[in-house]
């Protein structure tokens, strides 16, 4: 399918090139190209698509006339057309040209037009990520802000979706919480984000350090606010403390 598109684009480029070379001679010019299909009187609640037909023409012109082959269009009036797949027979009357040309061939002479309702739907946005934080750290939470979006597009495209994913977020080597801008994996087709007040989407990643244990040997024990003289035996203890690495490493025996 993509290769066919490339060939169609190449054909149009060659047609334009041949036109500009040949029109100076004043001789009749024979050309073949794909004409875009323009739809009139289409309801704003519909999306209409169709493959362009190949049109062969003979044009009589010279260098004093301004004419671009890309301006030739196939025009269809879709007044009162309903949702569905329709077939239309193309004739010379459907071909619109800025100058007088002779239409020698339209292929295919019958084209398929797909008319589909446009809908709006709101989706949750789910993060995707890869990699792991630096040793001794873990990801506690990751969320997208804002965490929903509303799209407008063809019913067949949007009804199949239950959420939208963000591009993969790289966690490799992280050791602190970060906020970063992210792009979204949007469906193919004529879809549009209609959240007017959102400039971009971001990911808030919360990174915590793993708890560690640290041993303090022979920690002295003192009694305070005692009315009587008391003795503790033994007077020192070995103490294990567990908590976040950044806090535990700052502790020392005297504290």
N, C-alpha and C positions, 0 to 999 in steps of 0.2 A: 504493500500500500504506500509506504513511504517512498519507494523507488518510483512509483507512478507519479507522485507529486513532484519529484525532482525533474522527471522528464517533461511534465507539463510546464513547469517554470522555465526550463531550458527552451522549450518550444516558443514560449512567449518572448523570451529574450532574443532568440534568433529572428522571430518575426519583426520585432522592433528594429533590429540591426539591418535586416534586409530592406525594410521600408525606408529608412533614412539613406541607404545607399542608392536605392532605385528611384526614389521620387524625383530626384534632380533631372532625370532623363526625360520625364514627361510621358514615358511609355506606360501602358496598363501594367498594374502590379498584381500578381497573384500571391495570395497569402493564406496560410492555414494556422490557426491558433485556437486556444481554449478561451471561450468568452465567459466571464463571470455571470452568474444568474442573479438578477436583482428582483426582489419581491415587493410588490406594491400592496397597500391596504392590508397589512398584516396586523393582527391584534397584538398589542404589547404583552399579552399573557402567553404568547406562543413563540417558540423558536422554530425557524425553518431552515433546512439544509438541503443541498442538492449538489451533485457533481456537475462541473461545468461541461457544456457540450463543445465539441470541436467544430469550428466554423471555417469554411473556405470562402474567400471573397476575391473579387476582381475590382480594383479601385483605379479610377482615372484621376490623376492629380499631378501637381508639379510642385516645385520648391516654394512657390509663393503661397501655397495653402498650408495651413497648420492642421495636422491630423496625426493623432497617436492611435495606433491599433488597439492599445489597452483601453481606449474609451468606448470600444464596441461592446455592448452588453446584450444579454438575453433578458427581457423584462417579462415577468409574469404577474398578472393581477390575481391576488388570492382573496378577493372580497368574498365574504361568507364561507370561506373554506374552514373545515373542521379538523380536529386533531386526527392524525392517522397518516398512512402512506398513500400518496396519490400519484397518478401518472398524467403527464401533460405532453401533448404533441406540439413540438416546436415548428413554427413556420417562419417565413421571411418577415411576417408582421410582428413577430416577437423580438426581432433583432433591431436594436437601436444603435445608430451610427451618427457621428457628428457631421459626416460628409456622405455624399451619395456613393454607395457601393453596390455591387451586384453579388448577391448571395448565391453561390454555386452548390454548396453542400452544407448540411447540418447533420452531425453524427454524435451521438444517436439522435434520431429525429424525435424520439420519445424519451423523456427523462423522468426519473423518480424523485418526488418531492416528499420529504419527511417533515411533518408538522407535529410538534410536541409541546405540551403544556409546560410552562415555567412555574415552579413552585418555590417557596421559601421554607427553609428548615434550619433549626438550631441544633448544633452538635457540641458535645463535650470534646475537649482537646486533651489527648493523653500523651504524656512524655515517653520518649524512647531514649535509651542510653546504652553505652557500652563502656568497657573498661572498669577498673576498680580504683578506689582511692589509695593513697599512699599507705604502706604498711603501718598498722597501728591506728588507722582511721576507718570509719564506715560512713555510708550515706544513710542518713536518718530519714530524709524526706526530699522529694522533688515535685514541684508543681509548676504549672503553666499559668501565667497571668496575662490577660484574663483567661479563664479556663473554659470559655465557651465562645462560639462564633456562629453567626447566621449567614447562610449562603442562599443565593438565588441561582437556579439552574434547571435543566431538564428533569422532569419527574423520574425518568428511567435511570438517571445518574444518582440523584440525591436519595431516592427511596431505598437504594441498596446499602447506603452507609448508615452506621449507627454511631460512629465517632470519627474524629479527625486526629491524625497523629502528627507530632512535631518531628522535625529532622532529628537524627540520632545526636545525642549530647555526649561528649567525651568526658568521662570521669577519671581517666587514667592519671594517677599521681596527685589528685587533689588532696589537700590537707586543711582546707578551710572553706567555709560557706561562701558561695558566689552567686551572683545574678548575671545572667547573660541573655543576649537577644537570640531568638530562635526563629527559624522559618518553618512553615507548615507544609505537610504533604497533601496538597489539594488534588481532588480527582481531575482526571482529564475531561475535556469537553468545555462547553461554554458555561462556566460557573463563575460567579462573582460574589465576593465577600461584601456584605452590605452593612457591616458594623461601622457606622459613620464616625464614631468617636474613638476608634482604636487606631493608633499610628503604627504600633508594632506589638509583637508578642515576646514575652521574656520567660525564662525559666529560673526559678528560685531553688537553689540546691543547698540543702543543709548538710554539712559534714561535721560529724562528731568524732572525737578521739575515743578509741577503745579503752575501757577501764583497765588499769594496771594495779598491781600490788607492790608495796614497798615495805621492807622490814626495818624497824628501828630497834636496835639492841640497847639494853640497859637504860631504859628511859626512867628517870627518877620520878617518884610520886610524892607530891606535897599536899598537905592538908591545910585548908584555909578556914578562917572564921571558926576556929575550935576554942571552946571555953576551957578545955582540959588538955593537958599534955597527953598526946597519943603517939604511939609508935606503930609503924607499918613494917611488917616483915614478910617478905623481903622488901627492900626499899627501892628496887628497880624492877622493871618488867621489859620483856621483849614484846613490841607492838607491831601488828600488821595493819596497814592502811590501804584501802582500795578506793579508787576513784579515777576521774579523768586524768590522762597522762600529764597534761599541761599544768594541772594543779598539784598533782602528787610530786612531780619533779621539783617543784618550788619549795616543798616542805623540807625542813631539816630537823635534826634531833632536838634542838633547843626549843623548837616551837611546840 
